[in-house]
């Protein structure tokens, strides 16, 4: 018995078997169940997402011998004939091969005749955008007013090339690219049914390689089964696809974080030994940087659990968010420029070297370590040569010469009565704005323990004290104070009245009260109230900005 490829063997035969196109299935199911069917449907989407499959299931639903429904029996003569591709009233036309007006004219002439076996004659036109302009013009009249026994199902990967006159005559359904998780789930279902052993990491590699197309994914699955001799192993699948393990990409980022050029090139050599698709490696690098950035900027983010969360979290703590953005941009632009490189490996290495070259001098240090770098003291004016201590007469004045100027030193932060830095002044000096400013304004400086500042937050605000905001605050405050600083946040429900935000609110309230009182006591206002019964609307009074 000849072998049937998985993409054909496991082609869905009912709407319930389709993967990832629920929005289309729901609309067609409702139309079939209620009998409110349009005469022309247009299915758009990338290759291998189910356009032709949906059209064939729809044709079975219309002509099933047990009646029109969204759930054809799959057993009658009509259903089996459609599945086998020999149902006479389902005419599949490849527009890429039949582009001329004569081909369309033949379709139009045949459309006038009643169906031979079913209730409807269904025309499935694949890649309809390939029809010539005269062919479209010939089709328009029939497409707008077809005989009652005719349904048109059009499929295309490029709907932008269709004339608006055709689009306006069809119900359009855009099929989505499938997610790797959806493709992986279908692969596991098939492999379990086929009793083929597999590793989850191998399925994940194939699902990513499918690039949103289930048909492409099943073709890759067929290839991987043959490559592995009936067993799917992750290493063998990577070798087949020319991809590398995610750990290799993490090794590249680890070397970049350390600024270690020699180790970076060693990682390149290790990756090159697998003969990978270097464009795919840059894609993996960009995807990993994306996950690192999510960990940095989205509190509580948890991605796919594939065993490398701890390594990603460590990288997120070592890299600055702006550096991650830079590396991501270089990875994506490097992917685009590979075709211009002398060879793919050179282009890949140059992309990594570009990351290293544009890496800030202190990009590999943790935020606290950046603050720890000693601040150079102000350069003092050159000291005069010490003269003997014997009394001497005053020396004649030297010719007038501009005194050596001292570069500005850092502005000092005043201290409060407890000897702690004045918190509002420190916020201003450290230029804490935006989210960092909101966190600082709602905190109260409780105490100082060596180089650690203890800040009190209300329990409702403790969720703000997360990375990378805390590290950025440590860096800014450390630069303002000229020393290494660590911040420790403690929960304190009584701290609200001591925060800069509370004091600012109190000051605004006092100013508002004073402004309203001044208005009430104004002689003109009092006269208006006496003569005309006027009244002051408190919310309309605003204090004068100082």
N, C-alpha and C positions, 0 to 999 in steps of 0.2 A: 504494500500500500504506500502510495507516495506521501511524503511529508507535507503538511499544510502549515505555512508560517503562522506565527502566533497572532499577527495583526489581522489575518483573515479568519483564523479559527475562532478568535475571541471578539470578533466584530459584534457590537450590540445588536440584538434582534428585536428588542422592545425598548420603549422609552425608559423604563425603570432601570435598565442596565447601563444607561449612559452615565458618563462621569463628568461632573463639573459644568453642565449646561442646564441647570435647573430652571433658569429664567425662560429659556426657549421651550423646554419640555412643558412647563406649566401653561404657557400661552397656547401651544398646539393641543395639549390635552383638553383644555377648556373649550377650544374651538371645535374639536371633534365630538366632545360629549354633548355640546349644545347645538351642534349643527350650524354654527355661524362661521363658515369657512370662506376665506378669501379665495380668489381665483389665481393669484400669483404671489409666491413667497420668495424672498431673497435672503439667502444665508451667507453671511460674510465671516471671515476669520482666517487666521493663518492655517498652514497645512496641518493635517492630522488632528484636528480638534472635533471632527464629527459632522461636517457639513453634508457630505454625501450619505453618511449613515443615517442622519436624521431624515433626509429626503426619502430614503428607501423605507424606513419605518413608517413614515407618513403615508407613502403609497400603499403599504400593507394595510394600514389602518383604514384607508378609504375603500379598499377592495376586498377585505377579508370576507369569506363566504358566510361567516357567522354574524355579519353586520358591521356597520361603521362604528368604531370605538377607538379609544386611545390605547386599548390593550388587545391587539390582534392575537388570534389564537396561536399562530405559528405552526399549525398542524395541517390546515386545509390545503387544497391544491394551489390556491392563489398565494398563500403565505410561503409555502415551500418553493414555489416557482420564483417569487421575488428574491428569496434568500439565495437561490441557485443562479440568479441573473438571467432567467429565461421567461419572465412574464411578459407576454406580448404587448400588454397595454402600459407597460413602463418603458418608455423610450429614453435611454440615456445617451446624451449627445455631448461629445467632447468639443467644446467651442474652439479649443486650441488647434484642432485638426480640421474643423468644419467652419471656417470663418466667413465663407462667401455668401453672397445673397442667394445663390441658387440652392445652397443647403437649407437656408431658412425658408425659402419659398416651398421647398418640399415638405417641411414641417407644417407650414401653414395649410397646405392642400390636404395633408393627411389628417389635420386636426378636425376637419369638417365631418369625418366619418365617425360613427359610433364605436365605442370600445368593443373589442372582440370577445373578451371573457369577463372583465370586471365591470364595475359601475362607473369608473372614471378612467379616462385616458390621461396618464401622468407623463409630462415632459420634464425630465431632469437635465438641465443644461449646466454642465460643469465648466468652470473658468469662463463664465459668460462675458467677462470684460474683453476677451480676445476677439469677439465678433467685430467685423468691419462696420463702418458707419452705414453703408447701404444695407447691410444685413440687419442692423438695429432698426433702421427706418422701415424695412419690410415687416419686421416683427411687431412694431408698435401697435398697429390697429388690432391685430389678433390678441395681443397682450392686454389691451384695454377692454375689449369686448369679446372674450373667447366663447365658444359654444358651452352650454351648461355642463357638458360631460367632460370638460378639459380642465386640468390644473397644471400650472407652470411652477416648477421648483427650480430656482436659479441659484447657483453657488459660485462664489468668487473669492479670491484672496486679495483682490485689489479693487474695492468698490469705487474708489476715486475716479477710475477710468470709465465708469458707466455714465451714460447720458442722464441728465436730470429727468428727461421724459420717461425713461425706463424706471428710474428710482421712484417716481411719483405714482407709478402704476402697481407697485409691489408693497407688501408688508415686509419690512426689513428686520432681520434678527441678526445681531452681532454676537457670534460665538466667542467665548473668552479663551485666552491661553490658559492651559491647565497649570496649576501650581505643582511644584515638585512633590509635595505631600500627597496630592491626589494621584499623580502618576505612580508614586511609590506604592500607595495602597492598592492600586489595580495590579501592579506587578506582583505584589505579595499574594494577592488572591489567585492570580494565574499560576504562580509557582507552587502554591500549596495544592491547587487542583491537579497540576501536572506532576506532583510529587518530586520536585527538584529542590535539592538542598541549596541554601543561600546564606550569605552573611548580610546583615542589615546595612553595613557600610557599603557593600557592593551595590545594593539597591539604591542607596542614597546617591552614589556616583552616577548610576545610570539615569536616575530621575533628573538630576541636574543637567546631564548631557542631552536629555530629550528636548530641552529648550522650549517647554510649553506644549509640545506635540506628543500626544499619547501614541500615535502611530509610529513616530520616530523612536519613541521610547521602547516600543515593543520590537521594532527592528533591531535596536541596540541590544535588547534582551536576547533575541534569537542569536545574534552574533556572539554575545558573552557566553551563552550556554555552549555554543560550539567551541569557543576559545578555551573554556575551562573544562571541556570534556564532560559536560553534564552537571557541573557544580559551579556555583558562583562564589568566587572569593574576591575580597576587596582589592588585594594587590594585583591580581590578574586583570580585574576590570580596569584598574587605573592604567596598567600597562597597555591594555587594548585601546583605551580612550586617549592615551597620551596625557593623562592628568597626574597630579601628585597628591600625596596625602596632605591633609590640612596641617599636620604637624610640621611639614616642610615650610609652609607659608608662615607659620608662627615662628619658625627659626629665623626666617628672613626679617620679620618685624622685631624679633628680639635683638638681632645684630644691629638693626637700625636704631633701636632705642638706646643701645650702648655706644653708638657711633663707631662701631668696630668694622672698618673697611675690609680688613683681612678676613674676618669671619663672614662678612657679607658675601665676599667672593667665594669662600668655601661653600656657603649655602647654595650659591649659584651653580657651582660645579656639581654639588650633590643632586640638585634638581635636574641639571642637564644630563646626568647619567641615566635618567629614566626616559630620555628622548621625548619630553612632553610637548604638548602644544603650548608654546610660551604665551600665546594670547589667552588661553584658558587659565594659565597660572596667574597672569595679571588680573583676570576676572576674579579668581579666587582671592587674590590679595585685596582687591577692592571690596569684595563681599565681607572679608574678615575685618577690614577697617570700618566698614559700616556697622558691624556688630560691636566693635570696640567703642565707637562713638555713641551708640545707643546705651551701652553700659555707663558711659561717662555722663550723658546728658539727660537720660530718662530714669528718674528714681524708681527703683523696684523692677527694672526691666529684666525679664527672663526670656531668653530665646530658646531655640531648639536645644534639647538636652542631648548633645552628642559627645559628651565627655571632655570637652575642652573649655568649659565655662570658667574653671579656675585659672587656666592660662590666659584667657581673654581678660578676666578681671585684673590679673596682675599687670598685663600690658596697659589696661585702661588707667591704672594707677601710676604708671611710669611715663606715659606720653601725655603731652598737653593737648587739649581738644583742638586748638588751632593747628598743631602739627599733624594730627590725624586727618584734618581736612586737607592739608597740603599734600600728604602722602596719597590720599584718595584721588585728588585731582591729577597728580602725576601718574598714578596707576591707570586711570581711565584714558588720559591723553596718550600715555605710552602704548596702550592697547591700540589706539587709533593710528598711531604712527609706525606700528610694526612693519607695515607694508613698505614704508619708505626707508627702512634700515637696510644696511648691506646684507644682513641675514637676521633671522628671528632671534637668535641668542644674543647677538650684539644689541639689538633693539631692547631686549629684556634687561640686559645688564646695564645699559645706559639709563633706562628708566629708574633702576634701583640706585645707580650712582647719582642720578639727579636728586633723588630723595636725600641721599647722604650729603650732597653738595649744598643743598638749600636748607639743610637741617640747622636750626639755630644752635649756637655754640653750646648752650646749656640744655638742649632738648632732651638729653638722656637722663637728666637728673630729676628726682622726685621734686614736687613743688617745694617742700620744706628745705630740700638741699639747695635749691636755687637761692632761697632767702639766706641760707647759711654762708654763702660766699661773702667773705669780708668786704665791707664797703671801704674803698680807699679814702683815707682821711684827707681833709683839705690840704692842699699844698701850701706850706708856710712860706713867708717871704724869706729870702736868704739871710742868715744870721750874720751880723757884723763880726769882724775879727776882734777877739778880745784883746784889749790893750793892757799894759802893765798897770798895776794898782797905784803906782806912785802918783801923787797929785800933779796934775798938768794943767796948763792953761787951756781954756776952751779952744778947740781947733777951729780954724776958720770955716765958715759955712761952705759946703760943697756947692758947686754950680747947680742951679735949679734943674731937677730931673724928675720926671713923673715917678711917684712912688710905685713899686711893684704891686700890681693888683692881685688880690686873693680871689680865686674862683669862688662863687657862691658855695658855701657849705649847706648841709641839709637843714631845713627849718625844724627847730626843736618842737616837740609836742609837750604842752604844759601838763602838769600833774595836778591832781586834786588833793584834798586834805589828807587822804590816806596814802599819798605817794604813788597812786596809780595814774597811768596816762589818762588825761581827760578824754573820755570816750567820744564825745561829739567832735572834738578837735582832731582826734585820731582818725575818725571816719572821714573827715574832710581832707586831712593830710594824705590818707591812703587812697583818696579818690574812689571811694566805694559808691558805685552807682548801680542802677538797675536792680536785678535780683540780689546781687551782693549787698547793695545798699539797703534793700528791704530786710534782709537777714540781720544786718548790723543794727539798723534802726530799732528793731524789735528785740534786741538783746541788751542785757545790762551787765556791765563789767563788774564781776563779783570780787575777784582777788587775782593776785599774781603769784605763781609758784615757779620761781626761777625764770625760765624762758617760756613758761606756759601761762597764757591768759585764760582764766575761767570765766565763761560767759553764761549767764542765766537766761533761759527762754521759758515762756509759758508752754505747758504741755501741748497746747493746740498748735504751736509753732515749731515743735521739735522736728517735724518732718522736713523742715527747710534745711536743717543742718546735715546735708549729705554731700558726698563727693560728686562733682569736682569743686563745688562751691566753697567747701571748707578749705581745700588746698589753695584755691585762688585767693581767699581772704587772708590765709597765712602768708602767702607771698606778698600781697599788697601791704599788709600791716608790717611785715618784717622789713620791707623796703622803706617804709615811713619811719620806723624806729632804728633802722640800721643794724639789725641783729636778727639772729634766728628766732622765730616765734612759732609756737604751737598753740592751737586753740582747743579748749575742751568745753563742750556745751553740757550744761546740766539743766534738768527740768525743775522749774520753780514757779508755782502758780502765783506766788506773791511778788514776782519780779516785774509785773506789768507797769506799776507806777514809776519804776526807776529807769525805764527805757527812754532813749531819745524820742521814739515815736510818741510815747505817752506824754512826755514833757512838751513836745511840739503841739500835740492835740490840746493840752491844757492851756498853752500860751494862745493858741488860736481861739479857744473858748473864752479866755479872759479878754482878748482883743475884741471878740464879737460882742461880749457883754458890755464893754466900755463904749463901743460904737453905738449900740442900741440905746444906751443910757444918754449918750451925748445928743443923739437925735431927739429923744424924748424931751430933753431939757432945753432944746433950741427954742428961742423965743418965737421964731416964725412958725415952727411946727405947733407950738402950744396955741398960737393965735388961730391957726387953721383948724385945730381941734375944737376950739371954743366957738368959732364963727360958723364952721361948716360941718361939725361933727366928724371930722376926719379921724382916721386912725392909722397908726404905723404898722405895716406888715413886717414882722421881725426878719423873715427870711430875705426880704429885699434890701436889708442893710448889710453892707460889707465894710469891714475896717479898711482904712487906707494902708496900702502896702508901704512898709518902711524901706 
